[in-house]
Amino acid sequence: MLRFIVRRLLQLIPILFGLSVLLFVWLRALPGGPARALLGERATAESIAAVTEQLGLNDTLLVQYGRFLQRLFQFDLGVSTQTGRPVTTEFFERFPGTVELTVAALAFAIVVGIPLGYLAARRHGGILDSASVMASLLGVTVPVFFLAYLLRFVFAVELGWLPGSGRQDVRIDGTHPTGFYVLDGLLTREFDASWDAALHLILPGLALGTIPLAIIVRITRASVLDVVNEDFVRTAESKGLASSTIRRRHILRNAMLPVSTTIGLQTGLLLSGAVLTETVFAFGGVGSFIKDAIQQRDYATLQGFILLLAMVFVLVNLLVDISYGLLDPRVRVR
């Protein structure tokens, strides 16, 4: 297993190197160059020249890329023009919020999606199967921002059951040693703050989790349908094994291989920043800050956040590969 993990880690090096090249080229390909893109449409020739000299954009591309890598290895991703603070500081302050929202969305999608997909497969052709397929199609096609606004309007504005914006009530002066508001409340025994932060996750978590839920239902259903017709399942049934044993050890374990890959990919996508959901609910995570960076031409933030989120996505996929190897030992020898 250790060799399998090391091999996967080595494969990440060219991926991250290629990503850094693409990011570097993207910045240099901005209309008018990075200096004009940074200063805006009304930039004067003198200001553009000053910024070009300050950023070293007069040097050759090879020299610029070498300097870019050097800063990257030093974890220096520049300074945000929105706040005047280091990009890494801004990222790690907001990333816990995105992680909490991702966990809430995935918990909803997994807890509901896997049982529903399994039951739909076991009742193939029945009412539950047809309803789950239709619901999954609806979940994929409904725009996230529309569902977010709808949930906020109904449950926060009209009914007033749940909070509709932010990560925590502004009247709660909670202590946040880790940045994970729910966890911080438990660690500091501020249980009211933890409960309030959990309530703030419900509506954005539901809105964000609908697409992963629909995908997990369909993948689980298809995977279970494939597995139940395999010879080893029929052999287990002919041996008289208990249905619970067949379901747990033969059907679900083998059916979870593609489902685990799907969950891993959805985790990486959600961690990349739920821009629309975070914007609708004014949720102070990575996605909303990226939206602000686009509007204010904060390209240092865009560059840093994209690179860091891509690294997170790659690491999540590594964990998916490892989990795949644990579920199916045959993968380790390929």
C-alpha positions as CSV (number, residue, x, y, z in Angstrom):
1,M,0.0,0.0,0.0
2,L,2.9,2.4,0.8
3,R,4.3,1.9,-2.7
4,F,0.9,2.6,-4.2
5,I,0.7,5.9,-2.2
6,V,4.3,7.0,-3.1
7,R,3.6,6.3,-6.8
8,R,0.5,8.4,-6.7
9,L,2.4,11.2,-4.9
10,L,5.1,11.2,-7.6
11,Q,2.4,11.5,-10.2
12,L,1.2,14.7,-8.7
13,I,4.5,16.5,-9.4
14,P,4.0,16.9,-13.2
15,I,0.4,17.8,-12.6
16,L,1.2,20.7,-10.3
17,F,4.1,21.8,-12.6
18,G,1.7,21.9,-15.6
19,L,-0.8,23.8,-13.5
20,S,1.8,26.4,-12.6
21,V,2.8,26.8,-16.3
22,L,-0.9,27.3,-17.3
23,L,-1.5,29.8,-14.5
24,F,1.7,31.7,-15.4
25,V,0.7,31.8,-19.1
26,W,-2.9,32.9,-18.2
27,L,-1.7,35.9,-16.3
28,R,0.6,37.0,-19.2
29,A,-2.2,36.5,-21.7
30,L,-4.6,39.0,-20.0
31,P,-5.8,41.7,-22.4
32,G,-3.3,44.6,-22.2
33,G,-1.0,42.5,-20.0
34,P,-1.0,42.0,-16.3
35,A,-0.2,45.6,-15.5
36,R,-3.2,47.1,-17.4
37,A,-5.4,44.3,-16.1
38,L,-4.3,45.2,-12.6
39,L,-4.7,49.0,-12.9
40,G,-7.9,49.0,-14.9
41,E,-9.1,50.6,-18.1
42,R,-8.2,54.2,-17.1
43,A,-4.6,53.4,-16.3
44,T,-2.0,55.9,-17.7
45,A,1.1,55.0,-19.6
46,E,3.2,56.2,-16.7
47,S,1.4,54.0,-14.1
48,I,1.5,51.0,-16.4
49,A,5.3,51.5,-16.9
50,A,5.8,51.8,-13.2
51,V,3.9,48.6,-12.4
52,T,5.6,46.8,-15.2
53,E,9.0,47.7,-13.8
54,Q,7.9,46.9,-10.2
55,L,6.6,43.4,-11.2
56,G,9.6,42.7,-13.4
57,L,7.5,42.2,-16.5
58,N,10.3,43.6,-18.7
59,D,12.3,40.5,-18.1
60,T,12.2,37.4,-20.3
61,L,9.4,34.9,-19.7
62,L,11.9,32.3,-18.5
63,V,13.3,34.7,-15.9
64,Q,9.7,35.7,-14.8
65,Y,8.7,32.1,-14.5
66,G,11.7,31.2,-12.5
67,R,10.9,34.1,-10.1
68,F,7.3,32.9,-10.0
69,L,8.4,29.4,-9.0
70,Q,10.8,30.9,-6.4
71,R,8.0,32.8,-4.7
72,L,5.7,29.8,-5.0
73,F,8.2,27.6,-3.1
74,Q,8.4,30.3,-0.5
75,F,4.6,30.3,-0.3
76,D,4.5,33.9,-1.3
77,L,1.4,34.3,-3.4
78,G,1.4,38.1,-3.3
79,V,-0.8,40.7,-1.6
80,S,-4.6,41.1,-2.2
81,T,-5.4,44.5,-3.6
82,Q,-8.8,44.3,-1.9
83,T,-7.5,44.1,1.7
84,G,-3.8,44.8,1.5
85,R,-3.1,41.5,3.2
86,P,-1.2,38.4,2.0
87,V,-3.2,36.1,-0.3
88,T,-2.3,33.1,1.8
89,T,-3.7,34.8,4.9
90,E,-7.0,35.6,3.2
91,F,-7.2,32.0,1.8
92,F,-6.7,30.2,5.1
93,E,-9.1,32.5,6.9
94,R,-11.9,31.8,4.5
95,F,-11.1,28.2,3.5
96,P,-12.5,26.7,6.8
97,G,-15.9,28.2,6.0
98,T,-15.9,26.5,2.5
99,V,-14.8,23.2,4.2
100,E,-17.7,23.4,6.6
101,L,-20.2,24.1,3.8
102,T,-18.7,21.3,1.7
103,V,-19.1,18.9,4.6
104,A,-22.7,19.9,5.2
105,A,-23.5,19.5,1.5
106,L,-21.8,16.2,1.1
107,A,-23.3,14.8,4.4
108,F,-26.8,15.6,3.0
109,A,-25.9,14.1,-0.4
110,I,-24.3,10.9,0.9
111,V,-26.8,10.2,3.7
112,V,-29.8,10.6,1.4
113,G,-28.2,9.6,-1.9
114,I,-26.6,6.2,-1.2
115,P,-29.7,4.6,0.5
116,L,-32.0,6.1,-2.1
117,G,-29.9,4.8,-5.0
118,Y,-29.6,1.4,-3.4
119,L,-33.4,1.2,-2.8
120,A,-34.1,2.3,-6.3
121,A,-31.9,-0.4,-7.7
122,R,-33.4,-3.1,-5.5
123,R,-36.9,-2.0,-6.7
124,H,-35.9,-1.6,-10.3
125,G,-38.8,-0.6,-12.5
126,G,-41.0,0.3,-9.5
127,I,-42.4,3.6,-8.4
128,L,-39.5,4.4,-6.1
129,D,-37.0,3.7,-8.9
130,S,-38.9,6.0,-11.3
131,A,-39.3,8.7,-8.7
132,S,-35.6,8.7,-7.8
133,V,-34.6,8.9,-11.5
134,M,-36.9,11.8,-12.1
135,A,-35.8,13.6,-8.9
136,S,-32.2,13.1,-9.8
137,L,-32.7,14.6,-13.2
138,L,-34.6,17.5,-11.6
139,G,-31.7,18.0,-9.1
140,V,-29.2,18.3,-11.9
141,T,-31.2,20.6,-14.1
142,V,-32.4,23.2,-11.5
143,P,-29.8,26.0,-11.2
144,V,-28.1,26.2,-7.9
145,F,-28.6,29.9,-7.5
146,F,-32.4,29.6,-8.2
147,L,-32.7,26.9,-5.6
148,A,-30.6,28.9,-3.1
149,Y,-32.8,32.0,-3.6
150,L,-35.9,29.8,-3.3
151,L,-34.8,28.1,0.0
152,R,-33.7,31.4,1.4
153,F,-37.0,33.1,0.6
154,V,-39.2,30.3,1.9
155,F,-37.4,29.2,5.1
156,A,-35.5,32.4,6.0
157,V,-37.7,35.2,4.9
158,E,-41.3,33.9,4.8
159,L,-41.2,31.3,7.6
160,G,-38.2,32.6,9.5
161,W,-37.2,29.1,10.6
162,L,-33.5,29.3,9.6
163,P,-30.9,32.1,9.1
164,G,-30.5,33.2,5.6
165,S,-27.1,34.8,5.5
166,G,-23.6,34.7,7.0
167,R,-21.8,32.0,9.0
168,Q,-23.0,33.1,12.4
169,D,-25.3,35.6,14.0
170,V,-23.4,38.9,14.4
171,R,-24.7,39.2,17.9
172,I,-22.8,36.1,19.0
173,D,-19.3,37.0,20.0
174,G,-17.8,33.5,19.5
175,T,-14.2,32.5,19.8
176,H,-12.7,31.0,16.7
177,P,-9.3,29.4,17.2
178,T,-9.5,27.2,14.1
179,G,-11.9,29.1,11.9
180,F,-14.3,26.2,11.8
181,Y,-17.2,27.8,13.6
182,V,-19.1,24.6,14.5
183,L,-15.9,22.9,15.8
184,D,-14.8,26.1,17.6
185,G,-18.0,26.3,19.6
186,L,-17.5,22.7,20.7
187,L,-13.9,23.2,21.6
188,T,-14.5,26.4,23.6
189,R,-17.8,25.0,25.1
190,E,-19.7,27.9,23.5
191,F,-22.4,25.5,22.5
192,D,-24.9,28.3,21.5
193,A,-22.3,29.6,19.0
194,S,-21.8,26.1,17.6
195,W,-25.5,25.5,17.3
196,D,-26.0,28.8,15.6
197,A,-23.2,28.1,13.1
198,A,-24.7,24.7,12.3
199,L,-28.1,26.4,11.7
200,H,-26.4,28.8,9.2
201,L,-25.1,25.8,7.3
202,I,-28.5,24.1,6.6
203,L,-29.9,26.2,3.8
204,P,-26.6,26.7,1.8
205,G,-25.8,23.0,2.5
206,L,-29.1,21.9,1.0
207,A,-28.7,24.2,-2.0
208,L,-25.2,23.1,-2.7
209,G,-25.8,19.4,-2.0
210,T,-28.6,18.9,-4.6
211,I,-26.3,18.3,-7.6
212,P,-24.0,15.9,-5.7
213,L,-27.1,14.2,-4.3
214,A,-28.6,13.7,-7.8
215,I,-25.3,12.3,-9.1
216,I,-24.7,10.0,-6.2
217,V,-28.2,8.6,-6.5
218,R,-27.8,7.8,-10.2
219,I,-24.2,6.4,-9.8
220,T,-25.3,4.2,-6.8
221,R,-28.3,2.9,-8.6
222,A,-26.4,2.0,-11.7
223,S,-23.6,0.5,-9.8
224,V,-25.8,-1.7,-7.6
225,L,-27.7,-2.9,-10.7
226,D,-24.4,-4.0,-12.2
227,V,-23.3,-5.8,-9.1
228,V,-26.5,-7.7,-8.3
229,N,-26.2,-9.5,-11.6
230,E,-22.7,-10.6,-11.1
231,D,-21.9,-14.3,-10.7
232,F,-20.4,-14.0,-7.2
233,V,-23.7,-12.5,-5.9
234,R,-25.7,-15.4,-7.3
235,T,-23.1,-17.8,-5.8
236,A,-23.5,-16.2,-2.4
237,E,-27.2,-16.5,-2.6
238,S,-27.1,-20.2,-3.7
239,K,-24.9,-20.9,-0.6
240,G,-27.7,-19.6,1.6
241,L,-25.8,-16.7,3.0
242,A,-27.9,-14.2,5.0
243,S,-29.3,-11.4,2.9
244,S,-27.7,-8.8,5.2
245,T,-24.3,-10.4,4.6
246,I,-24.7,-10.5,0.9
247,R,-25.9,-6.9,0.9
248,R,-23.0,-5.6,3.1
249,R,-20.1,-7.7,2.0
250,H,-20.8,-8.5,-1.7
251,I,-23.2,-5.9,-3.1
252,L,-22.5,-2.6,-1.3
253,R,-18.7,-3.1,-1.0
254,N,-18.3,-3.6,-4.7
255,A,-20.9,-1.1,-5.7
256,M,-19.1,1.6,-3.6
257,L,-16.1,1.7,-5.9
258,P,-17.5,4.1,-8.5
259,V,-19.5,5.9,-5.9
260,S,-16.4,6.7,-3.9
261,T,-14.8,8.1,-7.0
262,T,-17.9,10.3,-7.6
263,I,-17.9,11.5,-4.0
264,G,-14.2,12.4,-4.2
265,L,-14.6,14.3,-7.4
266,Q,-17.6,16.2,-6.0
267,T,-15.7,17.0,-2.8
268,G,-12.9,18.5,-4.9
269,L,-15.4,20.5,-6.9
270,L,-17.2,21.8,-3.8
271,L,-14.0,22.7,-2.1
272,S,-13.0,24.7,-5.2
273,G,-15.5,27.4,-4.0
274,A,-19.2,27.5,-4.3
275,V,-19.3,31.0,-5.8
276,L,-23.1,31.2,-6.4
277,T,-24.2,29.6,-3.2
278,E,-21.8,31.6,-1.0
279,T,-22.9,34.8,-2.8
280,V,-26.6,34.2,-2.3
281,F,-26.2,33.4,1.4
282,A,-23.4,36.0,2.0
283,F,-21.3,33.1,3.3
284,G,-17.8,34.2,4.0
285,G,-15.9,31.5,2.2
286,V,-13.5,31.1,-0.7
287,G,-16.1,31.4,-3.4
288,S,-17.5,34.7,-2.4
289,F,-14.0,36.2,-2.1
290,I,-13.2,34.9,-5.6
291,K,-16.3,36.7,-6.9
292,D,-15.1,39.9,-5.3
293,A,-11.6,39.4,-6.7
294,I,-13.0,39.1,-10.2
295,Q,-15.1,42.2,-9.9
296,Q,-12.2,44.3,-8.4
297,R,-9.5,42.9,-10.7
298,D,-7.6,41.4,-7.8
299,Y,-5.4,39.1,-9.9
300,A,-3.0,38.3,-7.2
301,T,-5.9,36.8,-5.2
302,L,-7.2,35.0,-8.3
303,Q,-3.8,33.5,-9.0
304,G,-3.2,32.4,-5.5
305,F,-6.7,31.1,-4.8
306,I,-6.8,29.1,-8.1
307,L,-3.4,27.6,-7.4
308,L,-4.2,26.6,-3.8
309,L,-7.7,25.3,-4.7
310,A,-6.1,23.2,-7.5
311,M,-3.7,21.8,-5.0
312,V,-6.6,20.9,-2.7
313,F,-8.4,19.3,-5.6
314,V,-5.3,17.2,-6.5
315,L,-4.9,16.1,-2.9
316,V,-8.5,15.1,-2.6
317,N,-8.2,13.0,-5.7
318,L,-5.1,11.3,-4.2
319,L,-7.3,10.4,-1.2
320,V,-9.9,9.0,-3.6
321,D,-7.2,6.8,-5.2
322,I,-6.1,5.6,-1.8
323,S,-9.6,4.8,-0.8
324,Y,-10.1,3.0,-4.1
325,G,-7.0,0.9,-3.4
326,L,-8.4,0.0,0.1
327,L,-11.8,-1.0,-1.3
328,D,-10.3,-2.9,-4.3
329,P,-6.8,-4.4,-3.7
330,R,-6.5,-5.1,-7.4
331,V,-6.0,-1.4,-8.1
332,R,-2.8,-1.3,-6.1
333,V,-0.9,-3.6,-8.5
334,R,-1.9,-1.8,-11.7
